[in-house]
Amino acid sequence: MRKLVVFNSVSLDGYIADRNGDMSWAHKQDAEWNAFVAENARGEGMLLFGRITYELMAS
């Protein structure tokens, strides 16, 4: 059986977006963050998204 590895981005209050739906804090664009994301994407596993995240990623 494969392992399921979870990677979540949430704020301290447990939400990813503010009350206006802003998620800009979760979209860092610096060298360290980009290297971290690239390393995670390079893994041998599959990506599993919920419906809403999938629809956001697909668009």
N, CA, C, O and CB atoms as a CASP TS submission, in Angstrom:
PFRMAT TS
TARGET T0000
AUTHOR 0000-0000-0000
METHOD Language model
MODEL 1
PARENT N/A
ATOM      1  N   MET     1       0.844  -1.176   0.000  1.00  0.00           N
ATOM      2  CA  MET     1       0.000   0.000   0.000  1.00  0.00           C
ATOM      3  C   MET     1       0.894   1.245   0.000  1.00  0.00           C
ATOM      4  O   MET     1       1.897   1.294   0.712  1.00  0.00           O
ATOM      5  CB  MET     1      -0.963  -0.005   1.225  1.00  0.00           C
ATOM      6  N   ARG     2       0.532   2.231  -0.787  1.00  0.00           N
ATOM      7  CA  ARG     2       1.302   3.481  -0.849  1.00  0.00           C
ATOM      8  C   ARG     2       1.035   4.362   0.358  1.00  0.00           C
ATOM      9  O   ARG     2      -0.005   4.265   1.009  1.00  0.00           O
ATOM     10  CB  ARG     2       0.972   4.246  -2.127  1.00  0.00           C
ATOM     11  N   LYS     3       2.000   5.219   0.636  1.00  0.00           N
ATOM     12  CA  LYS     3       1.838   6.224   1.685  1.00  0.00           C
ATOM     13  C   LYS     3       1.073   7.411   1.113  1.00  0.00           C
ATOM     14  O   LYS     3       1.211   7.729  -0.068  1.00  0.00           O
ATOM     15  CB  LYS     3       3.220   6.675   2.254  1.00  0.00           C
ATOM     16  N   LEU     4       0.284   8.053   1.927  1.00  0.00           N
ATOM     17  CA  LEU     4      -0.369   9.303   1.564  1.00  0.00           C
ATOM     18  C   LEU     4       0.352  10.401   2.338  1.00  0.00           C
ATOM     19  O   LEU     4       0.318  10.425   3.568  1.00  0.00           O
ATOM     20  CB  LEU     4      -1.926   9.278   1.883  1.00  0.00           C
ATOM     21  N   VAL     5       1.001  11.302   1.620  1.00  0.00           N
ATOM     22  CA  VAL     5       1.740  12.401   2.235  1.00  0.00           C
ATOM     23  C   VAL     5       0.928  13.674   2.033  1.00  0.00           C
ATOM     24  O   VAL     5       0.497  13.975   0.920  1.00  0.00           O
ATOM     25  CB  VAL     5       3.185  12.540   1.626  1.00  0.00           C
ATOM     26  N   VAL     6       0.727  14.408   3.103  1.00  0.00           N
ATOM     27  CA  VAL     6      -0.105  15.604   3.067  1.00  0.00           C
ATOM     28  C   VAL     6       0.773  16.847   3.176  1.00  0.00           C
ATOM     29  O   VAL     6       1.687  16.908   3.998  1.00  0.00           O
ATOM     30  CB  VAL     6      -1.155  15.576   4.202  1.00  0.00           C
ATOM     31  N   PHE     7       0.480  17.831   2.339  1.00  0.00           N
ATOM     32  CA  PHE     7       1.137  19.130   2.394  1.00  0.00           C
ATOM     33  C   PHE     7       0.039  20.178   2.398  1.00  0.00           C
ATOM     34  O   PHE     7      -0.662  20.344   1.399  1.00  0.00           O
ATOM     35  CB  PHE     7       2.135  19.339   1.189  1.00  0.00           C
ATOM     36  N   ASN     8      -0.119  20.882   3.499  1.00  0.00           N
ATOM     37  CA  ASN     8      -1.172  21.884   3.639  1.00  0.00           C
ATOM     38  C   ASN     8      -0.583  23.264   3.873  1.00  0.00           C
ATOM     39  O   ASN     8       0.438  23.414   4.545  1.00  0.00           O
ATOM     40  CB  ASN     8      -2.113  21.516   4.782  1.00  0.00           C
ATOM     41  N   SER     9      -1.237  24.259   3.314  1.00  0.00           N
ATOM     42  CA  SER     9      -0.902  25.650   3.613  1.00  0.00           C
ATOM     43  C   SER     9      -2.124  26.268   4.274  1.00  0.00           C
ATOM     44  O   SER     9      -3.166  26.436   3.640  1.00  0.00           O
ATOM     45  CB  SER     9      -0.479  26.447   2.315  1.00  0.00           C
ATOM     46  N   VAL    10      -1.989  26.604   5.543  1.00  0.00           N
ATOM     47  CA  VAL    10      -3.084  27.241   6.260  1.00  0.00           C
ATOM     48  C   VAL    10      -2.531  28.346   7.143  1.00  0.00           C
ATOM     49  O   VAL    10      -1.364  28.325   7.532  1.00  0.00           O
ATOM     50  CB  VAL    10      -3.871  26.213   7.100  1.00  0.00           C
ATOM     51  N   SER    11      -3.367  29.288   7.445  1.00  0.00           N
ATOM     52  CA  SER    11      -2.969  30.359   8.356  1.00  0.00           C
ATOM     53  C   SER    11      -3.162  29.887   9.790  1.00  0.00           C
ATOM     54  O   SER    11      -3.694  28.800  10.014  1.00  0.00           O
ATOM     55  CB  SER    11      -3.783  31.659   8.087  1.00  0.00           C
ATOM     56  N   LEU    12      -2.745  30.673  10.748  1.00  0.00           N
ATOM     57  CA  LEU    12      -2.834  30.285  12.155  1.00  0.00           C
ATOM     58  C   LEU    12      -4.268  30.058  12.629  1.00  0.00           C
ATOM     59  O   LEU    12      -4.497  29.288  13.562  1.00  0.00           O
ATOM     60  CB  LEU    12      -2.189  31.341  13.011  1.00  0.00           C
ATOM     61  N   ASP    13      -5.236  30.721  11.991  1.00  0.00           N
ATOM     62  CA  ASP    13      -6.626  30.516  12.398  1.00  0.00           C
ATOM     63  C   ASP    13      -7.287  29.349  11.668  1.00  0.00           C
ATOM     64  O   ASP    13      -8.480  29.108  11.850  1.00  0.00           O
ATOM     65  CB  ASP    13      -7.423  31.777  12.158  1.00  0.00           C
ATOM     66  N   GLY    14      -6.526  28.618  10.840  1.00  0.00           N
ATOM     67  CA  GLY    14      -7.046  27.417  10.202  1.00  0.00           C
ATOM     68  C   GLY    14      -7.653  27.613   8.832  1.00  0.00           C
ATOM     69  O   GLY    14      -8.198  26.669   8.260  1.00  0.00           O
ATOM     70  N   TYR    15      -7.572  28.816   8.292  1.00  0.00           N
ATOM     71  CA  TYR    15      -8.135  29.086   6.978  1.00  0.00           C
ATOM     72  C   TYR    15      -7.021  29.469   6.012  1.00  0.00           C
ATOM     73  O   TYR    15      -6.013  30.046   6.421  1.00  0.00           O
ATOM     74  CB  TYR    15      -9.200  30.202   7.055  1.00  0.00           C
ATOM     75  N   ILE    16      -7.199  29.150   4.736  1.00  0.00           N
ATOM     76  CA  ILE    16      -6.193  29.531   3.746  1.00  0.00           C
ATOM     77  C   ILE    16      -6.507  30.908   3.147  1.00  0.00           C
ATOM     78  O   ILE    16      -5.603  31.598   2.677  1.00  0.00           O
ATOM     79  CB  ILE    16      -6.113  28.471   2.630  1.00  0.00           C
ATOM     80  N   ALA    17      -7.764  31.302   3.163  1.00  0.00           N
ATOM     81  CA  ALA    17      -8.161  32.587   2.581  1.00  0.00           C
ATOM     82  C   ALA    17      -8.727  33.496   3.671  1.00  0.00           C
ATOM     83  O   ALA    17      -9.247  33.024   4.682  1.00  0.00           O
ATOM     84  CB  ALA    17      -9.205  32.381   1.449  1.00  0.00           C
ATOM     85  N   ASP    18      -8.618  34.803   3.449  1.00  0.00           N
ATOM     86  CA  ASP    18      -9.248  35.716   4.396  1.00  0.00           C
ATOM     87  C   ASP    18     -10.746  35.831   4.075  1.00  0.00           C
ATOM     88  O   ASP    18     -11.239  35.166   3.164  1.00  0.00           O
ATOM     89  CB  ASP    18      -8.562  37.116   4.353  1.00  0.00           C
ATOM     90  N   ARG    19     -11.446  36.654   4.804  1.00  0.00           N
ATOM     91  CA  ARG    19     -12.901  36.720   4.610  1.00  0.00           C
ATOM     92  C   ARG    19     -13.296  37.228   3.232  1.00  0.00           C
ATOM     93  O   ARG    19     -14.442  37.053   2.820  1.00  0.00           O
ATOM     94  CB  ARG    19     -13.519  37.606   5.660  1.00  0.00           C
ATOM     95  N   ASN    20     -12.364  37.859   2.506  1.00  0.00           N
ATOM     96  CA  ASN    20     -12.642  38.316   1.144  1.00  0.00           C
ATOM     97  C   ASN    20     -12.151  37.327   0.085  1.00  0.00           C
ATOM     98  O   ASN    20     -12.225  37.611  -1.110  1.00  0.00           O
ATOM     99  CB  ASN    20     -11.998  39.671   0.912  1.00  0.00           C
ATOM    100  N   GLY    21     -11.655  36.179   0.516  1.00  0.00           N
ATOM    101  CA  GLY    21     -11.175  35.164  -0.417  1.00  0.00           C
ATOM    102  C   GLY    21      -9.738  35.357  -0.872  1.00  0.00           C
ATOM    103  O   GLY    21      -9.275  34.636  -1.755  1.00  0.00           O
ATOM    104  N   ASP    22      -9.018  36.318  -0.288  1.00  0.00           N
ATOM    105  CA  ASP    22      -7.630  36.581  -0.682  1.00  0.00           C
ATOM    106  C   ASP    22      -6.704  35.482  -0.168  1.00  0.00           C
ATOM    107  O   ASP    22      -6.715  35.160   1.020  1.00  0.00           O
ATOM    108  CB  ASP    22      -7.170  37.952  -0.153  1.00  0.00           C
ATOM    109  N   MET    23      -5.898  34.907  -1.069  1.00  0.00           N
ATOM    110  CA  MET    23      -4.938  33.882  -0.697  1.00  0.00           C
ATOM    111  C   MET    23      -3.520  34.301  -1.079  1.00  0.00           C
ATOM    112  O   MET    23      -2.647  33.445  -1.220  1.00  0.00           O
ATOM    113  CB  MET    23      -5.296  32.553  -1.359  1.00  0.00           C
ATOM    114  N   SER    24      -3.280  35.575  -1.246  1.00  0.00           N
ATOM    115  CA  SER    24      -1.984  36.037  -1.742  1.00  0.00           C
ATOM    116  C   SER    24      -0.835  35.669  -0.800  1.00  0.00           C
ATOM    117  O   SER    24       0.295  35.501  -1.258  1.00  0.00           O
ATOM    118  CB  SER    24      -2.017  37.542  -1.946  1.00  0.00           C
ATOM    119  N   TRP    25      -1.093  35.542   0.486  1.00  0.00           N
ATOM    120  CA  TRP    25      -0.031  35.178   1.429  1.00  0.00           C
ATOM    121  C   TRP    25       0.527  33.792   1.123  1.00  0.00           C
ATOM    122  O   TRP    25       1.683  33.510   1.437  1.00  0.00           O
ATOM    123  CB  TRP    25      -0.556  35.226   2.870  1.00  0.00           C
ATOM    124  N   ALA    26      -0.278  32.925   0.516  1.00  0.00           N
ATOM    125  CA  ALA    26       0.139  31.547   0.249  1.00  0.00           C
ATOM    126  C   ALA    26       0.884  31.392  -1.072  1.00  0.00           C
ATOM    127  O   ALA    26       1.302  30.288  -1.422  1.00  0.00           O
ATOM    128  CB  ALA    26      -1.065  30.642   0.252  1.00  0.00           C
ATOM    129  N   HIS    27       1.052  32.474  -1.798  1.00  0.00           N
ATOM    130  CA  HIS    27       1.683  32.407  -3.113  1.00  0.00           C
ATOM    131  C   HIS    27       3.004  33.168  -3.116  1.00  0.00           C
ATOM    132  O   HIS    27       3.176  34.152  -3.836  1.00  0.00           O
ATOM    133  CB  HIS    27       0.744  32.970  -4.190  1.00  0.00           C
ATOM    134  N   LYS    28       3.919  32.692  -2.302  1.00  0.00           N
ATOM    135  CA  LYS    28       5.238  33.317  -2.252  1.00  0.00           C
ATOM    136  C   LYS    28       5.945  33.127  -3.586  1.00  0.00           C
ATOM    137  O   LYS    28       5.713  32.134  -4.275  1.00  0.00           O
ATOM    138  CB  LYS    28       6.086  32.728  -1.100  1.00  0.00           C
ATOM    139  N   GLN    29       6.788  34.052  -3.948  1.00  0.00           N
ATOM    140  CA  GLN    29       7.567  33.938  -5.182  1.00  0.00           C
ATOM    141  C   GLN    29       9.022  34.283  -4.891  1.00  0.00           C
ATOM    142  O   GLN    29       9.555  35.254  -5.427  1.00  0.00           O
ATOM    143  CB  GLN    29       6.995  34.863  -6.294  1.00  0.00           C
ATOM    144  N   ASP    30       9.655  33.490  -4.046  1.00  0.00           N
ATOM    145  CA  ASP    30      11.074  33.709  -3.792  1.00  0.00           C
ATOM    146  C   ASP    30      11.833  32.415  -4.101  1.00  0.00           C
ATOM    147  O   ASP    30      11.219  31.359  -4.251  1.00  0.00           O
ATOM    148  CB  ASP    30      11.317  34.167  -2.315  1.00  0.00           C
ATOM    149  N   ALA    31      13.132  32.489  -4.193  1.00  0.00           N
ATOM    150  CA  ALA    31      13.955  31.353  -4.617  1.00  0.00           C
ATOM    151  C   ALA    31      13.804  30.159  -3.673  1.00  0.00           C
ATOM    152  O   ALA    31      13.693  29.023  -4.134  1.00  0.00           O
ATOM    153  CB  ALA    31      15.423  31.770  -4.695  1.00  0.00           C
ATOM    154  N   GLU    32      13.799  30.397  -2.369  1.00  0.00           N
ATOM    155  CA  GLU    32      13.688  29.294  -1.411  1.00  0.00           C
ATOM    156  C   GLU    32      12.348  28.573  -1.549  1.00  0.00           C
ATOM    157  O   GLU    32      12.295  27.343  -1.555  1.00  0.00           O
ATOM    158  CB  GLU    32      13.858  29.816   0.023  1.00  0.00           C
ATOM    159  N   TRP    33      11.268  29.347  -1.660  1.00  0.00           N
ATOM    160  CA  TRP    33       9.935  28.755  -1.805  1.00  0.00           C
ATOM    161  C   TRP    33       9.830  27.981  -3.120  1.00  0.00           C
ATOM    162  O   TRP    33       9.316  26.863  -3.139  1.00  0.00           O
ATOM    163  CB  TRP    33       8.846  29.850  -1.741  1.00  0.00           C
ATOM    164  N   ASN    34      10.308  28.558  -4.207  1.00  0.00           N
ATOM    165  CA  ASN    34      10.248  27.881  -5.503  1.00  0.00           C
ATOM    166  C   ASN    34      11.037  26.582  -5.492  1.00  0.00           C
ATOM    167  O   ASN    34      10.599  25.603  -6.096  1.00  0.00           O
ATOM    168  CB  ASN    34      10.772  28.794  -6.603  1.00  0.00           C
ATOM    169  N   ALA    35      12.192  26.541  -4.822  1.00  0.00           N
ATOM    170  CA  ALA    35      12.980  25.313  -4.720  1.00  0.00           C
ATOM    171  C   ALA    35      12.227  24.264  -3.904  1.00  0.00           C
ATOM    172  O   ALA    35      12.241  23.083  -4.251  1.00  0.00           O
ATOM    173  CB  ALA    35      14.357  25.603  -4.084  1.00  0.00           C
ATOM    174  N   PHE    36      11.577  24.683  -2.831  1.00  0.00           N
ATOM    175  CA  PHE    36      10.793  23.768  -2.000  1.00  0.00           C
ATOM    176  C   PHE    36       9.654  23.152  -2.793  1.00  0.00           C
ATOM    177  O   PHE    36       9.439  21.941  -2.737  1.00  0.00           O
ATOM    178  CB  PHE    36      10.241  24.496  -0.774  1.00  0.00           C
ATOM    179  N   VAL    37       8.926  23.975  -3.530  1.00  0.00           N
ATOM    180  CA  VAL    37       7.802  23.487  -4.335  1.00  0.00           C
ATOM    181  C   VAL    37       8.294  22.555  -5.437  1.00  0.00           C
ATOM    182  O   VAL    37       7.681  21.516  -5.684  1.00  0.00           O
ATOM    183  CB  VAL    37       7.021  24.666  -4.947  1.00  0.00           C
ATOM    184  N   ALA    38       9.387  22.910  -6.099  1.00  0.00           N
ATOM    185  CA  ALA    38       9.934  22.070  -7.163  1.00  0.00           C
ATOM    186  C   ALA    38      10.352  20.711  -6.621  1.00  0.00           C
ATOM    187  O   ALA    38      10.135  19.693  -7.278  1.00  0.00           O
ATOM    188  CB  ALA    38      11.128  22.760  -7.831  1.00  0.00           C
ATOM    189  N   GLU    39      10.943  20.678  -5.441  1.00  0.00           N
ATOM    190  CA  GLU    39      11.360  19.407  -4.832  1.00  0.00           C
ATOM    191  C   GLU    39      10.150  18.541  -4.504  1.00  0.00           C
ATOM    192  O   GLU    39      10.178  17.330  -4.722  1.00  0.00           O
ATOM    193  CB  GLU    39      12.186  19.662  -3.557  1.00  0.00           C
ATOM    194  N   ASN    40       9.099  19.145  -3.987  1.00  0.00           N
ATOM    195  CA  ASN    40       7.877  18.385  -3.695  1.00  0.00           C
ATOM    196  C   ASN    40       7.236  17.852  -4.967  1.00  0.00           C
ATOM    197  O   ASN    40       6.747  16.723  -4.979  1.00  0.00           O
ATOM    198  CB  ASN    40       6.875  19.256  -2.937  1.00  0.00           C
ATOM    199  N   ALA    41       7.227  18.632  -6.026  1.00  0.00           N
ATOM    200  CA  ALA    41       6.618  18.215  -7.287  1.00  0.00           C
ATOM    201  C   ALA    41       7.438  17.131  -7.969  1.00  0.00           C
ATOM    202  O   ALA    41       6.907  16.397  -8.803  1.00  0.00           O
ATOM    203  CB  ALA    41       6.459  19.408  -8.219  1.00  0.00           C
ATOM    204  N   ARG    42       8.703  17.014  -7.640  1.00  0.00           N
ATOM    205  CA  ARG    42       9.597  16.047  -8.261  1.00  0.00           C
ATOM    206  C   ARG    42       9.425  14.641  -7.684  1.00  0.00           C
ATOM    207  O   ARG    42      10.001  13.684  -8.201  1.00  0.00           O
ATOM    208  CB  ARG    42      11.032  16.497  -8.096  1.00  0.00           C
ATOM    209  N   GLY    43       8.645  14.517  -6.630  1.00  0.00           N
ATOM    210  CA  GLY    43       8.470  13.225  -5.969  1.00  0.00           C
ATOM    211  C   GLY    43       7.882  12.162  -6.880  1.00  0.00           C
ATOM    212  O   GLY    43       7.430  12.451  -7.988  1.00  0.00           O
ATOM    213  N   GLU    44       7.895  10.936  -6.398  1.00  0.00           N
ATOM    214  CA  GLU    44       7.417   9.815  -7.194  1.00  0.00           C
ATOM    215  C   GLU    44       5.935   9.540  -7.001  1.00  0.00           C
ATOM    216  O   GLU    44       5.391   8.624  -7.618  1.00  0.00           O
ATOM    217  CB  GLU    44       8.201   8.587  -6.859  1.00  0.00           C
ATOM    218  N   GLY    45       5.286  10.308  -6.167  1.00  0.00           N
ATOM    219  CA  GLY    45       3.875  10.068  -5.890  1.00  0.00           C
ATOM    220  C   GLY    45       2.961  10.797  -6.855  1.00  0.00           C
ATOM    221  O   GLY    45       3.403  11.407  -7.828  1.00  0.00           O
ATOM    222  N   MET    46       1.684  10.718  -6.559  1.00  0.00           N
ATOM    223  CA  MET    46       0.657  11.405  -7.331  1.00  0.00           C
ATOM    224  C   MET    46       0.153  12.601  -6.541  1.00  0.00           C
ATOM    225  O   MET    46       0.273  12.653  -5.317  1.00  0.00           O
ATOM    226  CB  MET    46      -0.508  10.451  -7.683  1.00  0.00           C
ATOM    227  N   LEU    47      -0.408  13.552  -7.258  1.00  0.00           N
ATOM    228  CA  LEU    47      -1.064  14.677  -6.603  1.00  0.00           C
ATOM    229  C   LEU    47      -2.546  14.347  -6.462  1.00  0.00           C
ATOM    230  O   LEU    47      -3.173  13.873  -7.409  1.00  0.00           O
ATOM    231  CB  LEU    47      -0.854  16.007  -7.404  1.00  0.00           C
ATOM    232  N   LEU    48      -3.093  14.594  -5.300  1.00  0.00           N
ATOM    233  CA  LEU    48      -4.500  14.343  -5.036  1.00  0.00           C
ATOM    234  C   LEU    48      -5.110  15.650  -4.554  1.00  0.00           C
ATOM    235  O   LEU    48      -4.717  16.187  -3.518  1.00  0.00           O
ATOM    236  CB  LEU    48      -4.697  13.194  -3.986  1.00  0.00           C
ATOM    237  N   PHE    49      -6.077  16.157  -5.318  1.00  0.00           N
ATOM    238  CA  PHE    49      -6.731  17.416  -4.981  1.00  0.00           C
ATOM    239  C   PHE    49      -8.199  17.161  -4.666  1.00  0.00           C
ATOM    240  O   PHE    49      -8.804  16.225  -5.190  1.00  0.00           O
ATOM    241  CB  PHE    49      -6.590  18.437  -6.132  1.00  0.00           C
ATOM    242  N   GLY    50      -8.755  17.992  -3.819  1.00  0.00           N
ATOM    243  CA  GLY    50     -10.203  18.011  -3.653  1.00  0.00           C
ATOM    244  C   GLY    50     -10.834  18.697  -4.862  1.00  0.00           C
ATOM    245  O   GLY    50     -10.131  19.286  -5.684  1.00  0.00           O
ATOM    246  N   ARG    51     -12.137  18.620  -4.965  1.00  0.00           N
ATOM    247  CA  ARG    51     -12.832  19.156  -6.134  1.00  0.00           C
ATOM    248  C   ARG    51     -12.560  20.645  -6.352  1.00  0.00           C
ATOM    249  O   ARG    51     -12.257  21.060  -7.471  1.00  0.00           O
ATOM    250  CB  ARG    51     -14.319  18.929  -5.992  1.00  0.00           C
ATOM    251  N   ILE    52     -12.663  21.433  -5.315  1.00  0.00           N
ATOM    252  CA  ILE    52     -12.504  22.881  -5.476  1.00  0.00           C
ATOM    253  C   ILE    52     -11.075  23.223  -5.869  1.00  0.00           C
ATOM    254  O   ILE    52     -10.856  24.027  -6.775  1.00  0.00           O
ATOM    255  CB  ILE    52     -12.886  23.616  -4.182  1.00  0.00           C
ATOM    256  N   THR    53     -10.098  22.618  -5.191  1.00  0.00           N
ATOM    257  CA  THR    53      -8.701  22.867  -5.548  1.00  0.00           C
ATOM    258  C   THR    53      -8.422  22.412  -6.965  1.00  0.00           C
ATOM    259  O   THR    53      -7.735  23.104  -7.716  1.00  0.00           O
ATOM    260  CB  THR    53      -7.758  22.160  -4.573  1.00  0.00           C
ATOM    261  N   TYR    54      -8.950  21.251  -7.343  1.00  0.00           N
ATOM    262  CA  TYR    54      -8.750  20.768  -8.715  1.00  0.00           C
ATOM    263  C   TYR    54      -9.310  21.758  -9.724  1.00  0.00           C
ATOM    264  O   TYR    54      -8.651  22.075 -10.714  1.00  0.00           O
ATOM    265  CB  TYR    54      -9.410  19.392  -8.906  1.00  0.00           C
ATOM    266  N   GLU    55     -10.504  22.243  -9.486  1.00  0.00           N
ATOM    267  CA  GLU    55     -11.127  23.193 -10.418  1.00  0.00           C
ATOM    268  C   GLU    55     -10.311  24.482 -10.507  1.00  0.00           C
ATOM    269  O   GLU    55     -10.184  25.060 -11.586  1.00  0.00           O
ATOM    270  CB  GLU    55     -12.573  23.510  -9.981  1.00  0.00           C
ATOM    271  N   LEU    56      -9.752  24.940  -9.370  1.00  0.00           N
ATOM    272  CA  LEU    56      -8.903  26.131  -9.397  1.00  0.00           C
ATOM    273  C   LEU    56      -7.620  25.855 -10.180  1.00  0.00           C
ATOM    274  O   LEU    56      -7.180  26.696 -10.963  1.00  0.00           O
ATOM    275  CB  LEU    56      -8.566  26.590  -7.963  1.00  0.00           C
ATOM    276  N   MET    57      -7.020  24.685  -9.975  1.00  0.00           N
ATOM    277  CA  MET    57      -5.783  24.343 -10.671  1.00  0.00           C
ATOM    278  C   MET    57      -6.023  24.124 -12.156  1.00  0.00           C
ATOM    279  O   MET    57      -5.184  24.497 -12.977  1.00  0.00           O
ATOM    280  CB  MET    57      -5.158  23.098 -10.057  1.00  0.00           C
ATOM    281  N   ALA    58      -7.155  23.525 -12.516  1.00  0.00           N
ATOM    282  CA  ALA    58      -7.478  23.232 -13.911  1.00  0.00           C
ATOM    283  C   ALA    58      -7.731  24.513 -14.711  1.00  0.00           C
ATOM    284  O   ALA    58      -7.468  24.565 -15.912  1.00  0.00           O
ATOM    285  CB  ALA    58      -8.704  22.318 -13.988  1.00  0.00           C
ATOM    286  N   SER    59      -8.236  25.533 -14.043  1.00  0.00           N
ATOM    287  CA  SER    59      -8.524  26.787 -14.757  1.00  0.00           C
ATOM    288  C   SER    59      -7.306  27.614 -14.855  1.00  0.00           C
ATOM    289  O   SER    59      -7.346  28.707 -15.421  1.00  0.00           O
ATOM    290  CB  SER    59      -9.620  27.575 -14.081  1.00  0.00           C
TER
END
